[in-house]
Amino acid sequence: MLLGKCPYCDDGEIEVRKKEVRGKKVELYACSNASWTTEDGEFFELTSTSKCGFKIWQNSLGRYGHWLKHKEIRELLSEGEINIKLKTQKKFGLKNEDRKEYYKTAILHSEYGIQILF
């Protein structure tokens, strides 16, 4: 399944790749010009034939209680930013007495895939 054009290379498309990491099934949204290899199933490295290394893991924002959806990735690729609903977690400095959820802006990041603006 293709989600959109890669923002960092000319001819790449972002595709959905199903992976298993630490016994959990998770999706990797990666450029079609990227090839990944792993020895232990947890640490993925680019192969030497890869032209692009852009990727976003579905659970990139899992520590904030949010797993990315296909619709959000499509919007992020087309608009460059999206608003994400994050759950309040005091251990990450997200505390709010009035409500239990925050809306934050997420943008594309060339190295990490996605970045939250606080």
Buried (B, 14 or more C-beta within 10 A) or exposed (E): EEBBBBBEBEEBBBBBBEBEBEEEEBBBBBBBBBBBEEEEEEEBEBEEEBBBBBBBBBBBBEEBBBBBEBEBBBBBBEEEBBEBEBEBEEEEEBEEEEEEEBEBEBEBEEEEBBBBEE
